[in-house]
Amino acid sequence: MNKHFEDARYYLGRATEHAKEGLKEELTPVEERFRELTGREDEEEEPAPKRLDKIQSDLQELEGRAEGEAKKAIRSARDRISKYRSEDEPAEGEQSA
């Protein structure tokens, strides 16, 4: 994979983690207050597997699209290079100056 795509993927992961931590930090006092008001202070957090599954599937879809677009760009670049090289080659019977 192209280094730029690897870097973008890495920083996308980092940004996701930072956003997750930021939301957690901002919402913790709200959750604590809610639990206090509703009398659910001792209950553990319930996982949200549906949200996590959706996010993972979205990321896999993005990864697939990025991979497809990268392959398409590589194919296009190779075609342009081949075309450029074939234009530079002298035709049969011609001599280069």
mmCIF file of the C-alpha atoms, coordinates in Angstrom:
data_MODEL
# 
_entry.id   MODEL 
# 
loop_
_atom_site.group_PDB 
_atom_site.id 
_atom_site.type_symbol 
_atom_site.label_atom_id 
_atom_site.label_alt_id 
_atom_site.label_comp_id 
_atom_site.label_asym_id 
_atom_site.label_entity_id 
_atom_site.label_seq_id 
_atom_site.pdbx_PDB_ins_code 
_atom_site.Cartn_x 
_atom_site.Cartn_y 
_atom_site.Cartn_z 
_atom_site.occupancy 
_atom_site.B_iso_or_equiv 
_atom_site.pdbx_formal_charge 
_atom_site.auth_seq_id 
_atom_site.auth_comp_id 
_atom_site.auth_asym_id 
_atom_site.auth_atom_id 
_atom_site.pdbx_PDB_model_num 
ATOM 1  C CA . MET A 1 1  ? 0.000   0.000  0.000   1.00 0.00 ? 1  MET A CA 1 
ATOM 2  C CA . ASN A 1 2  ? 1.194   3.483  -0.765  1.00 0.00 ? 2  ASN A CA 1 
ATOM 3  C CA . LYS A 1 3  ? 2.893   5.179  2.195   1.00 0.00 ? 3  LYS A CA 1 
ATOM 4  C CA . HIS A 1 4  ? 0.433   8.078  2.019   1.00 0.00 ? 4  HIS A CA 1 
ATOM 5  C CA . PHE A 1 5  ? -2.520  5.716  2.383   1.00 0.00 ? 5  PHE A CA 1 
ATOM 6  C CA . GLU A 1 6  ? -0.812  3.945  5.270   1.00 0.00 ? 6  GLU A CA 1 
ATOM 7  C CA . ASP A 1 7  ? -0.246  7.292  6.977   1.00 0.00 ? 7  ASP A CA 1 
ATOM 8  C CA . ALA A 1 8  ? -3.833  8.389  6.344   1.00 0.00 ? 8  ALA A CA 1 
ATOM 9  C CA . ARG A 1 9  ? -5.155  5.126  7.750   1.00 0.00 ? 9  ARG A CA 1 
ATOM 10 C CA . TYR A 1 10 ? -2.962  5.468  10.836  1.00 0.00 ? 10 TYR A CA 1 
ATOM 11 C CA . TYR A 1 11 ? -4.028  9.065  11.506  1.00 0.00 ? 11 TYR A CA 1 
ATOM 12 C CA . LEU A 1 12 ? -7.694  8.199  10.888  1.00 0.00 ? 12 LEU A CA 1 
ATOM 13 C CA . GLY A 1 13 ? -7.392  5.561  13.602  1.00 0.00 ? 13 GLY A CA 1 
ATOM 14 C CA . ARG A 1 14 ? -5.715  8.026  15.945  1.00 0.00 ? 14 ARG A CA 1 
ATOM 15 C CA . ALA A 1 15 ? -8.383  10.663 15.268  1.00 0.00 ? 15 ALA A CA 1 
ATOM 16 C CA . THR A 1 16 ? -11.092 8.104  15.989  1.00 0.00 ? 16 THR A CA 1 
ATOM 17 C CA . GLU A 1 17 ? -9.499  7.167  19.297  1.00 0.00 ? 17 GLU A CA 1 
ATOM 18 C CA . HIS A 1 18 ? -9.100  10.829 20.294  1.00 0.00 ? 18 HIS A CA 1 
ATOM 19 C CA . ALA A 1 19 ? -12.728 11.570 19.402  1.00 0.00 ? 19 ALA A CA 1 
ATOM 20 C CA . LYS A 1 20 ? -13.863 8.561  21.419  1.00 0.00 ? 20 LYS A CA 1 
ATOM 21 C CA . GLU A 1 21 ? -11.843 9.630  24.464  1.00 0.00 ? 21 GLU A CA 1 
ATOM 22 C CA . GLY A 1 22 ? -13.065 13.227 24.131  1.00 0.00 ? 22 GLY A CA 1 
ATOM 23 C CA . LEU A 1 23 ? -16.701 12.157 24.028  1.00 0.00 ? 23 LEU A CA 1 
ATOM 24 C CA . LYS A 1 24 ? -16.177 9.843  26.973  1.00 0.00 ? 24 LYS A CA 1 
ATOM 25 C CA . GLU A 1 25 ? -14.581 12.645 28.982  1.00 0.00 ? 25 GLU A CA 1 
ATOM 26 C CA . GLU A 1 26 ? -17.362 15.117 28.119  1.00 0.00 ? 26 GLU A CA 1 
ATOM 27 C CA . LEU A 1 27 ? -20.228 12.709 28.780  1.00 0.00 ? 27 LEU A CA 1 
ATOM 28 C CA . THR A 1 28 ? -18.968 11.096 32.001  1.00 0.00 ? 28 THR A CA 1 
ATOM 29 C CA . PRO A 1 29 ? -20.330 13.870 34.288  1.00 0.00 ? 29 PRO A CA 1 
ATOM 30 C CA . VAL A 1 30 ? -23.678 13.765 32.475  1.00 0.00 ? 30 VAL A CA 1 
ATOM 31 C CA . GLU A 1 31 ? -23.876 9.993  32.874  1.00 0.00 ? 31 GLU A CA 1 
ATOM 32 C CA . GLU A 1 32 ? -22.964 10.199 36.567  1.00 0.00 ? 32 GLU A CA 1 
ATOM 33 C CA . ARG A 1 33 ? -25.629 12.840 37.167  1.00 0.00 ? 33 ARG A CA 1 
ATOM 34 C CA . PHE A 1 34 ? -28.213 10.772 35.281  1.00 0.00 ? 34 PHE A CA 1 
ATOM 35 C CA . ARG A 1 35 ? -27.370 7.656  37.315  1.00 0.00 ? 35 ARG A CA 1 
ATOM 36 C CA . GLU A 1 36 ? -27.607 9.693  40.523  1.00 0.00 ? 36 GLU A CA 1 
ATOM 37 C CA . LEU A 1 37 ? -31.033 11.063 39.599  1.00 0.00 ? 37 LEU A CA 1 
ATOM 38 C CA . THR A 1 38 ? -32.426 7.701  38.482  1.00 0.00 ? 38 THR A CA 1 
ATOM 39 C CA . GLY A 1 39 ? -30.912 5.670  41.320  1.00 0.00 ? 39 GLY A CA 1 
ATOM 40 C CA . ARG A 1 40 ? -28.761 3.523  39.039  1.00 0.00 ? 40 ARG A CA 1 
ATOM 41 C CA . GLU A 1 41 ? -25.418 4.444  40.512  1.00 0.00 ? 41 GLU A CA 1 
ATOM 42 C CA . ASP A 1 42 ? -24.140 0.888  41.004  1.00 0.00 ? 42 ASP A CA 1 
ATOM 43 C CA . GLU A 1 43 ? -25.037 -0.504 37.583  1.00 0.00 ? 43 GLU A CA 1 
ATOM 44 C CA . GLU A 1 44 ? -22.262 -1.183 35.117  1.00 0.00 ? 44 GLU A CA 1 
ATOM 45 C CA . GLU A 1 45 ? -22.272 0.286  31.659  1.00 0.00 ? 45 GLU A CA 1 
ATOM 46 C CA . GLU A 1 46 ? -24.092 -1.769 29.084  1.00 0.00 ? 46 GLU A CA 1 
ATOM 47 C CA . PRO A 1 47 ? -22.123 -2.299 25.894  1.00 0.00 ? 47 PRO A CA 1 
ATOM 48 C CA . ALA A 1 48 ? -23.548 -1.009 22.657  1.00 0.00 ? 48 ALA A CA 1 
ATOM 49 C CA . PRO A 1 49 ? -22.550 -3.764 20.228  1.00 0.00 ? 49 PRO A CA 1 
ATOM 50 C CA . LYS A 1 50 ? -24.872 -2.550 17.497  1.00 0.00 ? 50 LYS A CA 1 
ATOM 51 C CA . ARG A 1 51 ? -23.128 0.823  17.298  1.00 0.00 ? 51 ARG A CA 1 
ATOM 52 C CA . LEU A 1 52 ? -19.700 -0.785 17.409  1.00 0.00 ? 52 LEU A CA 1 
ATOM 53 C CA . ASP A 1 53 ? -20.662 -3.259 14.686  1.00 0.00 ? 53 ASP A CA 1 
ATOM 54 C CA . LYS A 1 54 ? -21.974 -0.436 12.495  1.00 0.00 ? 54 LYS A CA 1 
ATOM 55 C CA . ILE A 1 55 ? -18.798 1.599  12.950  1.00 0.00 ? 55 ILE A CA 1 
ATOM 56 C CA . GLN A 1 56 ? -16.643 -1.426 12.138  1.00 0.00 ? 56 GLN A CA 1 
ATOM 57 C CA . SER A 1 57 ? -18.660 -2.213 9.020   1.00 0.00 ? 57 SER A CA 1 
ATOM 58 C CA . ASP A 1 58 ? -18.441 1.442  7.935   1.00 0.00 ? 58 ASP A CA 1 
ATOM 59 C CA . LEU A 1 59 ? -14.680 1.384  8.389   1.00 0.00 ? 59 LEU A CA 1 
ATOM 60 C CA . GLN A 1 60 ? -14.403 -1.848 6.404   1.00 0.00 ? 60 GLN A CA 1 
ATOM 61 C CA . GLU A 1 61 ? -16.478 -0.301 3.629   1.00 0.00 ? 61 GLU A CA 1 
ATOM 62 C CA . LEU A 1 62 ? -14.240 2.780  3.595   1.00 0.00 ? 62 LEU A CA 1 
ATOM 63 C CA . GLU A 1 63 ? -11.160 0.582  3.518   1.00 0.00 ? 63 GLU A CA 1 
ATOM 64 C CA . GLY A 1 64 ? -12.575 -1.371 0.581   1.00 0.00 ? 64 GLY A CA 1 
ATOM 65 C CA . ARG A 1 65 ? -13.417 1.800  -1.323  1.00 0.00 ? 65 ARG A CA 1 
ATOM 66 C CA . ALA A 1 66 ? -9.985  3.285  -0.655  1.00 0.00 ? 66 ALA A CA 1 
ATOM 67 C CA . GLU A 1 67 ? -8.337  0.084  -1.822  1.00 0.00 ? 67 GLU A CA 1 
ATOM 68 C CA . GLY A 1 68 ? -10.455 0.036  -4.984  1.00 0.00 ? 68 GLY A CA 1 
ATOM 69 C CA . GLU A 1 69 ? -9.707  3.671  -5.732  1.00 0.00 ? 69 GLU A CA 1 
ATOM 70 C CA . ALA A 1 70 ? -6.005  3.107  -5.135  1.00 0.00 ? 70 ALA A CA 1 
ATOM 71 C CA . LYS A 1 71 ? -5.948  0.138  -7.532  1.00 0.00 ? 71 LYS A CA 1 
ATOM 72 C CA . LYS A 1 72 ? -7.826  2.190  -10.111 1.00 0.00 ? 72 LYS A CA 1 
ATOM 73 C CA . ALA A 1 73 ? -5.337  5.071  -9.753  1.00 0.00 ? 73 ALA A CA 1 
ATOM 74 C CA . ILE A 1 74 ? -2.388  2.700  -10.092 1.00 0.00 ? 74 ILE A CA 1 
ATOM 75 C CA . ARG A 1 75 ? -3.910  1.090  -13.188 1.00 0.00 ? 75 ARG A CA 1 
ATOM 76 C CA . SER A 1 76 ? -4.525  4.516  -14.718 1.00 0.00 ? 76 SER A CA 1 
ATOM 77 C CA . ALA A 1 77 ? -0.965  5.650  -13.970 1.00 0.00 ? 77 ALA A CA 1 
ATOM 78 C CA . ARG A 1 78 ? 0.473   2.485  -15.508 1.00 0.00 ? 78 ARG A CA 1 
ATOM 79 C CA . ASP A 1 79 ? -1.648  2.981  -18.626 1.00 0.00 ? 79 ASP A CA 1 
ATOM 80 C CA . ARG A 1 80 ? -0.476  6.589  -18.959 1.00 0.00 ? 80 ARG A CA 1 
ATOM 81 C CA . ILE A 1 81 ? 3.158   5.542  -18.527 1.00 0.00 ? 81 ILE A CA 1 
ATOM 82 C CA . SER A 1 82 ? 2.788   2.797  -21.142 1.00 0.00 ? 82 SER A CA 1 
ATOM 83 C CA . LYS A 1 83 ? 1.148   5.236  -23.545 1.00 0.00 ? 83 LYS A CA 1 
ATOM 84 C CA . TYR A 1 84 ? 3.869   7.835  -22.920 1.00 0.00 ? 84 TYR A CA 1 
ATOM 85 C CA . ARG A 1 85 ? 6.622   5.279  -23.488 1.00 0.00 ? 85 ARG A CA 1 
ATOM 86 C CA . SER A 1 86 ? 5.029   3.965  -26.673 1.00 0.00 ? 86 SER A CA 1 
ATOM 87 C CA . GLU A 1 87 ? 4.821   7.519  -28.063 1.00 0.00 ? 87 GLU A CA 1 
ATOM 88 C CA . ASP A 1 88 ? 8.544   8.019  -27.455 1.00 0.00 ? 88 ASP A CA 1 
ATOM 89 C CA . GLU A 1 89 ? 9.582   4.833  -29.303 1.00 0.00 ? 89 GLU A CA 1 
ATOM 90 C CA . PRO A 1 90 ? 10.470  5.396  -32.957 1.00 0.00 ? 90 PRO A CA 1 
ATOM 91 C CA . ALA A 1 91 ? 8.207   3.654  -35.474 1.00 0.00 ? 91 ALA A CA 1 
ATOM 92 C CA . GLU A 1 92 ? 9.544   0.682  -37.444 1.00 0.00 ? 92 GLU A CA 1 
ATOM 93 C CA . GLY A 1 93 ? 11.907  1.714  -40.164 1.00 0.00 ? 93 GLY A CA 1 
ATOM 94 C CA . GLU A 1 94 ? 12.548  5.109  -38.617 1.00 0.00 ? 94 GLU A CA 1 
ATOM 95 C CA . GLN A 1 95 ? 15.912  5.997  -37.217 1.00 0.00 ? 95 GLN A CA 1 
ATOM 96 C CA . SER A 1 96 ? 16.423  8.184  -34.255 1.00 0.00 ? 96 SER A CA 1 
ATOM 97 C CA . ALA A 1 97 ? 18.399  11.348 -34.859 1.00 0.00 ? 97 ALA A CA 1 
# 
